[in-house]
């Protein structure tokens, strides 16, 4: 186990194809976005290298890349630490997400067919099961899959590309409020599906704005008594 403590089984297996530094980067990014590595946690190169079964060099290169992208803070004479997002950073990211998701919902309402609606319904059913069993990791993954499906149904590749750029950060911010949002989030999803199925673009847009705003507010309220 890492000295800071990772849940057993949390360290992903590294796939062999591709440059080693890229595979180490992906493994560490996954640990950060799922919060197996917590904001503020000290990242010790030798420990990470040992658990990933690699030398320290690709770990060092991956940490430098993560630092450039804002996931890790490299502090002189102290080492690497998982970045602790400020409230302003979270607010900016979630506000941008609202704009992207609202447009995706509008386009999905215009374009979705019965097969797409059925796929959304299935994701909601799985999401509710995850909530009922208190499986936060599954709920977060299914929430991401639900929003990705709406983006797919929107049929706009440029919009999808922009959304993909913020997807992992959205997951990072959503994880600590997933339990707080609970079944309410999935009830909002179900209502959104109804608007999309009715091809009601205006209502789908409004519901998605409200849905993403609820998540934004939950994030800011998560530590209040």
N, C-alpha and C positions, 0 to 999 in steps of 0.2 A: 504493500500500500504506500501511496505517497504520504509524506509526513503531514501534509495539510489535510489529507483524507479524501480519497475519491471513493464513491460507492463501488462495491465489488462488481466487476463486470462492466464498469463504465468505460474503461479504456478500450477504444475500438481496435479491431484487428486491422493491420495495414495490408492493403492489397499490393501485390508485387508490381504490376505494370505501372509505368510512368516514373518520372524523376522522384527520387526519394524525398527531396525537400518538399515537393508538392504534396506527397502523400502524408508527410508529417504535418504540414500546414493544414490540410483538410481534417486530419484527426484532431488536432488541437482546436481548430475552429468549431468542430462539432461539440467538443467538450465544453467550450466556452458558451456557445449558443444554447445548449441544453442546461447550462449552469451546473454541470458536474464540477467544473472549475468556476468558483464563485467570483463575482466582482471584488477586486482588492486582494485576491489570493496571490501569494508569492509563487512564482513559477521557477523551479530549480532545474536548470538544464540537465544535470546528471540524473536526477530522479525521473524526469520526463523521458530521457533517452533510455533509461533502464526499463521503464514500463512499456515503451513503444518498441523496444528491441533494436534500437539503432544507436549510432554514435552521437556525440554531442553536436557535431558540425551541422547536420540537417536540422536539428532542433534549434540551434542558434539562428540559422537562416530563416526558418519558419517564424521564429519569434520576431525577427527583424521585419519580415513582411507583415505580420500581424500588428506590429507597432505602427508601420506606415499606414495601415488601413484603420487604425483607431481601436483595435480590439485589445491591444496590450500596451502598457506603458513601460518603457525602458528607462530606469532611473540610474543616473551615475552613482557608482559605488554601492548600489543597493540591489540591482538586478531587474528582473522582469516581473510585472504584476498585471493581473487581469484588469482591464480598464474599468473604472467605476463611472457609469454614465451619470451626467448631471440631469437635473430635472428639465433644464432647457434643451439639452440634447434629445431627451426622450420626447419632449413636446414637439420639437421641430420634426422629428422622424415620424411620429404618429400623425401629425397634421398633414404631412406629405402623403402618407399612406391613405388618409381619408380621401384626398383628392383623387388618387389613382383608383382606389376601390369603388368610389362612387361612380366614376365613369365606366368602370368595368361592369358594375351592376346594371347601368343603363343599357350598355351594349348587349349584355347577356339577355336582358328582357326583350330586346329587339330581335335577337338571333337564336336563342335557345330552342332546341327541339325536345321531344318527349324523352329521348334517350339521355340528354343532358340533365333534364329535370330529375329523372330516375336516379342518376348518379349522385346528384346533390342530396336527394332523399336518403340514399344509402349511407352517405357520409354523416348525415345528421343522426341516423339510427345508431351508427357506430360511436359517434361522439357522445350520445346520451348514455350508452353502455359504459363508456370510459369514465364519465362523470359519476355514474352510479357505483362503479367499483373503485372510485377515487384513484384512478390511474392518470395522474397528471401528465406524464410523458406522452401517453397515447392521446390524451385530449388535446395537447398542444400540437402534436403531429397531425391529428385529424382536422383541427382548426385550420392549420396551414394548407392541408389538402383541399378543404372546402373552398377557401379563398382562391387557391390556385385553379380549381375547377371553374369557378366563376370567371376568372381571368381568361381561361381557355375558351369558355363559351362566348366571351366578348369578341373573340376573333380578330383582335388588333395586336399584331406582333410587336409593334413599337411599345405599346402600353404594357404588354407582357414583359418585355425586356426591362423596362423601367421598374416594374414591380419586382422582378427577380433581384434587382440590385439592392432592394431594401428588405427582401423577404427574411433573410437571416436575422437582421436586426429587429424586425418585427417579432420574430419568434423569441428573441432574447428578452424583449420587453414584455411579451405576453406571458411567458412562463411564470413569473412571480405573481401574476394576478389570475392565472387560469382557474385555480381553486375558488377564488373570490367570485369570479364571473360565473363559474359553475353552469348549472342547467339553464340559467337565464340567457347566456350567450347562444346556446343551441336553440332556445325558443325563438330568439331573434333571427337565427338562421332559417328556421322553418317559415317564419313570416315572410322573410325575404324570398324564399323559394316560391311562395304563393304569388308574390308580385311578378316575379320572373315568368312563372308559368302563365300568368294572365297577360303577359307582354305589356305590362304597365311600366313604362320606362320612368315616368316621373316618380311613381311610388317606390320603385326599386332603388332609384337614386337616393331618395329621402331616407328610406329604411337603412341603406348602407351607411349613409352619413351618421345617422343616429347610432347605429351599431358600433362603428369605429370610434365615435365620440365617447360612448360608454366605456370602451376599453381604455381610451386615453385618460378619462377621469378616474377609472379604477386604478390605473398605474400611479397617478399622482396621490391617490387617497390610500394607497396600500399600507403605509406606515403610520397613518394617523390613528389615534386611540378611538 
